[in-house]
């Protein structure tokens, strides 16, 4: 019964965007910390031009005084969520770290989203401009990150035709098979472009997607006045299973793996960062690793740093 009530509040909170004015802040240091971690956005005011989908320039987020390498991260909102991972890395790498992201837009060249609200052209233009800027600024390594499954196959509830990809701006009817083929076309064209410009490529494998939204679940626990132990017990029941996550991502991971091998791109996978037995956890050691169902928190990103360091420097001896 408790889980049923919790789930009901979760759905209500999702559509109400949480209930910040009704939260019992200050009653639990544990829940207060989780609330902070699930509501803090890393970009803040540092890159004010990195919002929405409009075409814009790359933004320098980190840099040493005399960087020896330039790293560019580009993609949809799954790209800027990675920035905290580079806070402990950029000095060790003596690097300049650039970000170029467009919400809801995969960093793929030569494809258009099927929706007809103007976002399709904006996403297409942004991917093209970022790719050209990355080549012009003599970037050494490009990191491509996106919610790949959304554009390739869909979500837990099935395909989402709004995010299907077209090979032409305007075209005939799409189906799931054709949309997946267009995803592969866009990926291959993108990797070919960076390979031709002799830019090292790292593809970030999509992090496991949760079923529920951690930020809302934390707020629900505060509103219900749950004790820390009660909240922990309920949170653990909401972790997505490995089986569900694998089923969602298996097709797109196969497509990405084949293209990456052909064009010499490296794939970095972070499943084990979030692994908890037969599930993928959104909370560990009293830290929230996710903000919502598919975006990691700043703490979650920081825990991804060792894998990024290995990808950028080679395995530790």
N, C-alpha and C positions, 0 to 999 in steps of 0.2 A: 504493500500500500504506500509505503514511504517513497519508493522509487517511482510509482505511478504519479504521486503528487508532484515529485521533483520534476518529472518529465513534462507534466502539464505546465508548470511554471516556466520551464525552459522554452516551450513553444510560445507561450504568451510573451515572455521576455524578448524572444527573438524578434517578434513583430513590433514590440514597443521600444526596441533598441535599448533594452535594459531598464533599470529603475534607479538611476543614480541618486535621485532626490529622496528615495525611501530606504536607502541602505543604512545598515547599522555599523557605520564606520567607527572604529575605535573600540569595539567590543571584543575583537579577536585580532591579535597581531598577525596570526597565520592567515586569516581571510583578507585582512587589509593588504598584506604583501601580495597575495594572489590577485587581488583587485588591481593593484598598481601595475603588476606585471602583465595583466591582460588588457590594460587600457592605455599603455604608453606606446606611442608610435616613434620609432627611432629617427625618422627623417626630421621631425620637428620643423624648425624654421631654417635649418641649415641649407636646404636646397628648395627655396620657395617656388622655383619654376618646375619642380618635379611633382606636379599634381595633375590629375585628370589624364586626358589622352592627347592633348594638343602637342603638335610638333615643337620640340625645344632642343636646347643644347645639352651636351653632357655636363654633369655637375661634379666638381672635385669634392669628394667627401673626406678623404684622408690624403696626406702627403708628408713625406719627410722633406728636409730642406734641399737635399740634392738626390732625388730619387734615381735609382739605377734601372728601374723597370716601371712600366705603366700597365695597370690592370683595369679593364673596363667590365662592369657588371651590367647586363642589359636583359630586359624581358618585361613581364607584367609585374603585378605587385609582389610576386614571389621573388623578384630580384632585389628590391629595396629592403625586404625583410631580412636579407642576409648580411646587411652592413655591419651589425654588431660583431659578427664573426671576424671581421677584419680589424676591429679596434685593437686587439692584442697582436695582430699579425703584420700590419703595414710597416711598422718600424723594423721588425725582424727581417722583413723582406726588402727593406729600403725601397718602398714602392709608393707610387702615386695611384690612388684608387678612385676611379670615376664611376658614376652611376648614370644610367639612362633608362628610365622605366616609364611605361605607359599602362595605366590600370586597365585590366581586361584585354590586353593586347599581347599576343605571343610574339617573340622576336624573330619572326619568320618572313623571309623575302618571297615575293612573287605570289602571294595568296591574299585573299580578302575574306573577311568574315561574312556570313550569309545575311546577318541582320541589315536592315535597310535604313537605319536611323542616323547615318553619317559617321557612326563609330567605325564602320568598316574601312572607309577611306582614310580616316584619321589613323587607325592602327596600321594600315598598309604604309602610309607616308612616314609614320614614326619609326617603324622597323627599318625602312630604307634610309632615312636620315641618320639614325643612330649607327647603322652599319657603315655608312660613308664617313661619318665623323670618326669612328673607331679606326678606320683605315687611314684617314688623313692625319690623325694625331699620333700615328706610329705607335699604337698600342701593341704591347708584347703579347698579352694574354686576354682573351675575351671569355667571360663567364656567362653562359646562357642559362637563364632560369625562368620557369613558367609553370603554371598548373597544366602540364602537358595533357593529362587525361581529359580535361574539359574540352580541349580543342580537337582531340583525336577521336574519343569514343563517348564521352559524356560524364555523368556523375553516378552516384550510388543509385539514384532513381531512374537511370537510363540516359539515353542521348538527349542533348539539349541543342536543337537545330539552330538556335540563335548564334551559337559559337562554332558551327560547322564552317569549314573553310572552302572557298571556291578557288579555282585556278584562274578565273577571270572576274573582273569587277561585277559584271552582270552576266548571268548565265541561266541555264535551265534549272529544272528541279534537281535537288540533291537527295541522296540517301546516305545511310551510315557508311556503306562501303566506299562510296565515292569521296565522302568527306575525309575518311581515313587516308585514302590515296592522295588527296590534296595536301593533307598534313605532311605526309612523307615527301611529297614534291617540294613543299616549302622548306622543310628541314634540310633536304639534300641541296637545294639552291643556296640556302644560308651557309651551310658548312663549306660548300664549294667556293663561295665568295671569300670567306675568311681564309681558307686554304690558299687560294690564289694570291692573297695579300700577305701570305706567310705569317699569319697570326695564330699563335697557339690557342686551341679551343678546349674549353672545359664545359661540359654539359652537366648541370645539376639535376640529378634525378629527383623527381617530385617527392617531397616528404610524405609520409603516410597521412592520409586524410582522415580526420576524425568524423564520427557520425553526428555529434552534437557540438555546440559552441561553448568552449571552456569559459570565455568571459561571461556569458550569460549564466552558466551553471554556478559560477562563483557568486554572482550577484543574487541568484536565487537562494543560495545557502545563507547568505547574509540576511535576506528578507525573511526567511523562515526561522531565523534565530538558531540555526543548527550549531551544536558544539563542534569543536575542531575534529574530534574523533568521528562524529556522525557525518561531517562533511567529507572527511577522507574516505570513509567507507562508501559513501554514495558516489564520489568522484571515480573511484576504482571500477565501479560497475558501468561507467560510461566509455571506457577505453574501447577503441575500435579493434576488432580482431584481426590477426594477421591474414586469415583467409579472406575476409572482406576487402582488406586493403590490396592484397595480391590480385584478387579478381578484378578490381577496378583498374589496376595499373599494368597488368601483365601484357596486354596487347600493345600499348604504346611503348612500354619498355623494350619490347622486342623490336619494334620499328626503329627506335632510337639507337639501340645497340648495333643493329645492322648498318645504319647510316654512319654512325660514329666510327666503326671499324673501317669502313670504306674510305673515309676522309681523314682519318688519323686524329679524331677528337677523343678526349679522355672523358669518361663518365665518372662522376663522384656520387655515391649513394650513401644516404645517411640513416637508413632503416635502423641500424643497431644503436644509434644515438637515442632512439625513442622506444626501443624494444623493451618489453616487460613480459617475459614468458610467451604466451600465445597471443599477446596483444601489443599494441603500440600505445604507450602512455602519453598523456598530455601534461602529467604532473610527476615530478620526481624530486625526492629529498626536499619536499615542501616548496618547490619552485614550479611555477607554471611555465611549461615549455611551448605552449600555444596561446595565441590570442583568440582565435576563432577556429573553425573546423579545418581550415587548410593553411593558415598563416602562423608561423612560429613566432613566439615572443622574442624579445631581446635576449633573454636568458637562454631560450632554446637555440637561437643563432650562435651565441657564444659557445655553446657545447658542440657546435659543428666546426669550430675553428681548427682542431687538430687534423681533421680530415682534409680541410682546405690546405693546411700547411703541407701535408704530405703530398697532395696533388700538385702544389706549386713548387715544391723543393725536392720531392722524392721521399721514399720511406726512410725513417730514422734507422741508423745503423746500430 
